[in-house]
Amino acid sequence: MTSRRNCAAVTLIALAGMSSAMWAQRAKTSTLAEILQRLETNLNHYDADVPSFFCDEHIVSQVEPGVPGENTVTDSVFRLKRTSSADHTTTLVESREIKSVDGKPATSQKMDGPTLLSGVFEGALAVVSPSQTACMNYTLQRIDSKRPSDPYIVRFATVLTPENTAGCLLQENSKGHIFIDPASMQITRLELTTPHHTIIRGDAFTSRVVGERVLAVDYAPVVLGGESFWMPSVITSRDTSGSGTFHAVVWSYRATYRNYHKLEVTSRILPGSETPER
């Protein structure tokens, strides 16, 4: 009996030592620099390999207080197309085909609404990356070794100067944080606050409005062409002008994306005896 107890004690000590080593290894490999490098690898994969695609887009754009009929609900086919340039580089271009507005067939392809948003598919993933270190301060939130499945959280704040602003992705003073899945090292959520943001309004509005913007993007894995890419599933934006006064105006924007498909053209050669369908 004594021998078995001693054996069990040795086993427990060994397991405890292995566990401590595992936690130490996790803490050692979870530095901010290494996380940024992994995010850069993911970003390069997205930039180089994501195919042109389309998906269903549902946008609710509202303003409060507003006037009747000003709020809009738009359903579109959203596209991200890989376009080649003369210098043999490629760019990702966003576009959409508007199908209906407020439940009625669209009569125009001009995107309208109290507030609009664009560019998230093209650049949001690059907000936290080594290429932006000259423009940002990054900090890694302390990791709790007892909760290994918790997401990594990287906080960021812009450091804009006359010398570096031209090369910065964010052109307005902003701050925020991202959540990173520790298993896949993919960004699952981005939150961004810009205290003095020029609010983008619909085509029917021409005046400039400045207010606080709070932007959030949730990401989910999508399979395109046999490969997995993390794409926006929900994008929300809340812009407030005149904050803290009785005349505050709030513009809200919520876009949801689903049914992702690779954008491709297929063809079929018909035997000479067959007549093409019209």
KAVEN-V61253 format. One record per residue. N is the residue number from 1. RES is the residue in one letter. SS is DSSP state (alpha for helix, beta for strand, coil for the rest). OMEGA is omega in whole degrees, -180 to 180 (999 if undefined). Layout:
n->(N	N)
res->(RES	RES)
ss->(SS	SS)
omega->(OMEGA	OMEGA)
This chain:
n->(1	2	3	4	5	6	7	8	9	10	11	12	13	14	15	16	17	18	19	20	21	22	23	24	25	26	27	28	29	30	31	32	33	34	35	36	37	38	39	40	41	42	43	44	45	46	47	48	49	50	51	52	53	54	55	56	57	58	59	60	61	62	63	64	65	66	67	68	69	70	71	72	73	74	75	76	77	78	79	80	81	82	83	84	85	86	87	88	89	90	91	92	93	94	95	96	97	98	99	100	101	102	103	104	105	106	107	108	109	110	111	112	113	114	115	116	117	118	119	120	121	122	123	124	125	126	127	128	129	130	131	132	133	134	135	136	137	138	139	140	141	142	143	144	145	146	147	148	149	150	151	152	153	154	155	156	157	158	159	160	161	162	163	164	165	166	167	168	169	170	171	172	173	174	175	176	177	178	179	180	181	182	183	184	185	186	187	188	189	190	191	192	193	194	195	196	197	198	199	200	201	202	203	204	205	206	207	208	209	210	211	212	213	214	215	216	217	218	219	220	221	222	223	224	225	226	227	228	229	230	231	232	233	234	235	236	237	238	239	240	241	242	243	244	245	246	247	248	249	250	251	252	253	254	255	256	257	258	259	260	261	262	263	264	265	266	267	268	269	270	271	272	273	274	275	276	277	278)
res->(M	T	S	R	R	N	C	A	A	V	T	L	I	A	L	A	G	M	S	S	A	M	W	A	Q	R	A	K	T	S	T	L	A	E	I	L	Q	R	L	E	T	N	L	N	H	Y	D	A	D	V	P	S	F	F	C	D	E	H	I	V	S	Q	V	E	P	G	V	P	G	E	N	T	V	T	D	S	V	F	R	L	K	R	T	S	S	A	D	H	T	T	T	L	V	E	S	R	E	I	K	S	V	D	G	K	P	A	T	S	Q	K	M	D	G	P	T	L	L	S	G	V	F	E	G	A	L	A	V	V	S	P	S	Q	T	A	C	M	N	Y	T	L	Q	R	I	D	S	K	R	P	S	D	P	Y	I	V	R	F	A	T	V	L	T	P	E	N	T	A	G	C	L	L	Q	E	N	S	K	G	H	I	F	I	D	P	A	S	M	Q	I	T	R	L	E	L	T	T	P	H	H	T	I	I	R	G	D	A	F	T	S	R	V	V	G	E	R	V	L	A	V	D	Y	A	P	V	V	L	G	G	E	S	F	W	M	P	S	V	I	T	S	R	D	T	S	G	S	G	T	F	H	A	V	V	W	S	Y	R	A	T	Y	R	N	Y	H	K	L	E	V	T	S	R	I	L	P	G	S	E	T	P	E	R)
ss->(coil	alpha	alpha	alpha	alpha	alpha	alpha	alpha	alpha	alpha	alpha	alpha	alpha	alpha	alpha	alpha	alpha	alpha	alpha	alpha	alpha	alpha	alpha	alpha	alpha	alpha	alpha	alpha	alpha	coil	coil	alpha	alpha	alpha	alpha	alpha	alpha	alpha	alpha	alpha	alpha	alpha	alpha	alpha	alpha	alpha	alpha	alpha	alpha	coil	coil	coil	beta	beta	beta	beta	beta	beta	beta	beta	beta	beta	beta	beta	coil	coil	coil	coil	coil	coil	coil	beta	beta	beta	beta	beta	beta	beta	beta	beta	beta	beta	beta	beta	coil	coil	coil	coil	coil	beta	beta	beta	beta	beta	beta	beta	beta	beta	beta	beta	beta	coil	coil	beta	beta	coil	coil	coil	coil	coil	coil	coil	coil	coil	coil	coil	coil	coil	coil	alpha	alpha	alpha	alpha	alpha	alpha	alpha	coil	coil	coil	alpha	alpha	alpha	coil	coil	coil	beta	beta	beta	beta	beta	coil	coil	coil	coil	coil	coil	coil	coil	coil	coil	coil	beta	beta	beta	beta	beta	beta	beta	coil	coil	coil	coil	coil	coil	alpha	alpha	alpha	coil	coil	coil	coil	coil	coil	coil	beta	beta	beta	beta	beta	beta	coil	coil	coil	coil	coil	coil	beta	beta	beta	beta	beta	beta	beta	beta	beta	beta	beta	beta	beta	coil	coil	coil	coil	coil	coil	coil	coil	coil	beta	beta	beta	beta	beta	beta	beta	beta	beta	beta	beta	beta	beta	beta	beta	beta	coil	coil	beta	beta	beta	beta	beta	beta	beta	beta	beta	beta	beta	beta	beta	beta	beta	coil	coil	coil	coil	coil	coil	coil	beta	beta	beta	beta	beta	beta	beta	beta	beta	beta	beta	beta	beta	beta	coil	coil	coil	coil	coil	coil	coil	coil	coil	coil	coil	coil	coil	coil	coil	coil)
omega->(180	180	180	180	179	179	179	180	178	179	180	179	179	179	179	178	178	-180	180	179	179	179	179	180	180	180	-178	-176	-176	177	180	-178	-179	176	178	180	178	177	178	178	178	-180	178	177	179	-178	-174	-168	-179	-179	171	-177	172	180	177	180	179	-175	172	-179	-174	173	-179	-5	-179	179	-180	178	-178	179	-177	173	-174	175	-175	165	-178	179	168	-174	176	-175	-180	178	-178	-179	177	172	179	175	178	-174	179	173	178	172	-176	-179	-178	177	-178	176	-180	180	-178	177	-180	177	175	179	-177	179	178	177	-178	-179	179	174	-177	-179	-176	-169	-173	-178	-177	-178	177	-178	179	-178	-179	-176	177	-176	-170	162	179	174	179	178	-176	-177	176	-176	180	-179	-173	-179	178	179	168	177	177	178	-179	175	-178	173	-174	177	177	-177	-173	-171	-176	-179	-177	179	177	-177	178	177	-174	174	180	179	176	174	-177	176	-175	-179	-177	-175	176	176	179	180	175	176	-173	177	177	-174	-178	-175	173	-173	178	-179	-177	-177	-177	-177	-177	-177	177	178	179	180	179	176	173	-175	176	178	174	-178	177	-179	179	178	178	179	179	179	-179	176	178	-174	175	173	177	174	178	177	178	-178	-177	174	-178	-178	179	179	178	-177	180	177	-177	173	179	-176	178	179	176	-175	-180	178	177	177	175	179	-178	179	178	179	-180	179	-179	173	-178	-177	-177	177	-180	177	178	999)
